[in-house]
Amino acid sequence: MLAPLARTVLDNIMEQGVESSLTGPVERGDVLTVAAHLRALEKRVPTLAPMYRVMSGRLVEMARRGGMDKVAVRKMEKALED
């Protein structure tokens, strides 16, 4: 079930580059969803929350390089700090 999704992601990366291929709440600047993910992780599997923060922080950097608005970058970084 995940194989077609993984292939599409890899094809997009090969064709467009990493920054242009990003999708998801970090890339969209969807701070509320990222905060909800963190709350759910901290409640259900707290050991995974730090990894989510680190990985999402890397995605913010990639999105910034891909043209994410500076205000959106700051809001996302703040959400990942709290």
Beta strands, then each sheet from edge to edge (+ up, - down):
end
